[in-house]
Amino acid sequence: MGRRALPKIDPQLDLSGHLLTLDGLPQPWDAAAIYDRTAPLEVEVGSGKGLFLQNVARAVPEHDFLGIEVGGKYARFIAARLAKRELSNARIIHGDGLRLFREFLPDESLAAVHVYFPDPWWKARHRKRRVMNEPFLVDVVRTLKPGGRLHFWTDVQEYFETTLELIAQCTPLDGPQPVPERAAEHDLDYLTHFERRKRKAGLPIYRSEFLRP
């Protein structure tokens, strides 16, 4: 199923404080230059419409959150979402998440990495394009601080099982730890819009959490 059309963005909103590009990131990496403070940093790869970033930034103001989204229209929509709510502890990058980890993020710089409902690339010949691959997982381990966490959710059982096997084979991460499903308190009380759609359709979600020793 393709992505649904996005609502229009208010042209009066200033997105400059929330919308970043890879080429505009500080080098060497300096999170304090992005957020004007020093705080634990969590990264979401593939932010979709930004529901996770919006909700978690409000719920955990003592942490900073950085999303990355390859779709330009979606990155702008997320930036508008964050700007409208004046969430100073969240930013979105328009760009490639694998490149962000490979070229920019230093060792032991992250409190958590979040990967929710990545493209499963159904055809066998395309599965090498999956974000949950060995080089990315090696970078996840490298960038997580001791005690940092990797969160991986998907609605595709095969993707879930093969990824858990890969994590066990190529990383020292502890897990998977169980992540229980909780009842939504309101219509947008879901991790992402994708989770909302799948759960309303009665479809299963496969959840996991891993800890860097």
C-alpha positions in Angstrom: 0.0 0.0 0.0 1.4 3.4 -1.0 1.7 6.4 1.3 -1.4 8.5 1.7 -1.5 12.2 0.7 -0.3 14.6 3.3 -2.3 17.6 4.6 -1.1 21.0 3.4 1.6 22.7 5.4 0.8 26.2 6.8 3.0 28.5 4.6 3.4 30.8 7.6 5.3 28.2 9.6 9.1 28.7 9.8 10.6 25.3 9.3 14.2 26.3 9.5 14.6 25.5 13.2 13.4 21.9 12.8 14.2 20.8 9.2 17.9 19.8 8.6 19.9 18.3 5.8 22.9 15.9 6.1 25.2 18.4 4.4 24.1 21.0 6.9 25.0 19.0 10.0 28.0 20.2 12.1 31.2 18.4 11.3 32.7 17.2 13.5 29.4 16.1 15.1 28.1 18.4 17.8 24.6 17.7 19.0 24.8 20.7 21.3 25.1 23.0 18.3 21.8 21.6 17.0 19.8 21.7 20.2 21.5 24.5 22.1 22.0 22.2 25.0 23.6 18.9 26.1 21.1 16.1 26.6 20.7 12.4 25.9 20.1 11.9 22.2 17.8 9.4 20.5 17.6 8.8 16.8 14.6 7.5 14.8 15.4 6.1 11.3 12.5 6.5 8.9 10.2 8.9 10.6 7.2 8.7 8.3 4.6 11.3 9.3 6.4 12.1 12.6 3.9 10.9 15.1 6.6 9.2 17.2 8.8 12.3 17.2 6.0 14.5 18.2 4.7 12.4 21.0 8.0 11.3 22.5 9.5 14.9 22.4 6.5 16.1 24.5 6.6 13.1 26.8 10.4 13.1 27.5 11.5 16.8 27.4 14.8 15.9 29.1 16.0 14.1 26.0 16.7 15.3 22.5 15.2 13.5 19.5 16.5 13.4 15.9 14.5 11.8 13.1 15.7 11.1 9.5 13.3 10.6 6.6 14.3 10.1 2.9 11.1 11.5 1.6 11.4 15.2 1.2 7.6 16.0 1.4 7.4 13.8 4.6 10.5 15.5 6.1 8.9 18.9 5.6 5.6 17.7 7.0 7.3 16.4 10.1 9.2 19.7 10.5 5.9 21.6 10.3 4.4 19.3 12.9 7.3 19.9 15.3 7.4 23.7 14.6 3.7 24.1 15.1 4.0 22.5 18.6 7.2 24.4 19.3 9.1 21.3 20.2 12.6 22.5 20.8 14.0 19.1 21.6 13.2 17.4 18.2 14.6 17.8 14.7 14.1 16.0 11.4 16.7 15.4 8.7 15.8 15.0 5.1 18.3 12.3 4.0 19.5 8.8 4.1 19.6 7.2 7.6 22.4 4.8 6.7 24.6 7.6 5.7 23.8 9.5 8.9 25.1 6.6 10.9 28.0 5.8 8.7 29.4 9.3 8.2 28.2 11.6 11.0 27.3 10.0 14.3 30.4 9.3 16.6 31.0 6.4 18.8 28.8 6.1 22.0 26.8 9.2 21.2 23.2 7.8 21.4 20.9 6.8 24.2 18.6 4.9 21.8 17.9 4.0 18.2 14.4 3.6 17.0 13.4 1.7 13.8 9.7 1.4 13.3 8.0 -0.4 10.4 10.8 0.0 7.8 10.1 -0.9 4.2 10.2 -4.7 4.0 11.3 -4.8 0.4 9.2 -7.9 -0.3 11.0 -9.2 -3.4 14.0 -11.5 -2.6 16.3 -9.6 -5.0 15.5 -6.3 -3.2 16.1 -7.4 0.3 19.6 -6.1 0.3 18.0 -2.7 0.5 16.5 -3.4 3.9 17.7 -0.9 6.5 18.1 -3.6 9.1 21.3 -5.0 7.5 24.7 -6.0 9.0 26.6 -2.7 8.3 23.8 -0.7 9.8 23.6 -2.9 12.9 27.3 -2.6 13.4 26.9 1.2 13.3 24.0 1.0 15.8 26.3 -0.9 18.3 29.1 1.6 17.7 27.0 4.7 18.2 24.9 3.4 21.2 26.3 4.3 24.7 26.6 1.4 27.1 23.1 0.8 28.4 21.7 2.3 25.2 18.7 0.6 23.5 17.7 -0.4 20.0 13.9 -0.6 19.4 12.7 -2.5 16.3 9.1 -3.0 15.4 7.5 -4.4 12.2 4.3 -5.9 10.9 6.2 -8.4 8.8 6.9 -11.6 10.7 9.6 -12.8 8.2 11.4 -9.5 8.5 11.2 -9.6 12.3 12.5 -13.1 12.6 15.4 -12.7 10.1 16.4 -9.4 11.7 16.5 -11.0 15.2 18.7 -13.8 13.8 21.0 -11.2 12.2 21.2 -9.2 15.5 22.2 -12.4 17.3 24.8 -13.3 14.8 26.6 -9.9 14.3 26.1 -7.9 17.4 26.7 -8.2 21.2 23.2 -6.7 22.0 21.2 -8.3 24.7 17.7 -9.3 23.7 15.2 -9.4 22.4 13.4 -8.2 25.4 9.6 -8.4 25.3 7.6 -5.3 24.5 4.0 -5.7 25.6 1.1 -4.2 23.6 -0.8 -1.6 25.5 -4.3 -0.3 24.8 -4.5 3.1 23.1 -6.0 5.9 25.3 -7.1 8.0 22.3 -7.1 7.9 18.5 -3.5 9.1 18.1 -2.1 7.2 21.1 0.0 4.9 18.9 3.7 4.8 18.3 3.3 5.7 14.6 0.5 6.2 12.1 1.4 2.8 10.6 0.9 1.1 13.9 -2.4 2.8 14.3 -3.6 1.6 10.8 -2.5 -2.0 11.4 -3.9 -2.3 14.9 -7.2 -0.9 13.8 -7.3 -3.5 11.1 -6.7 -6.2 13.7 -3.2 -7.1 12.3 -0.3 -8.3 14.5 2.7 -6.1 15.3 6.1 -7.7 16.1 8.0 -5.7 18.8 11.5 -6.0 20.1 14.0 -4.1 22.3 17.7 -4.7 22.6 20.3 -3.4 25.1 23.9 -2.6 24.5 25.9 -4.1 27.4 
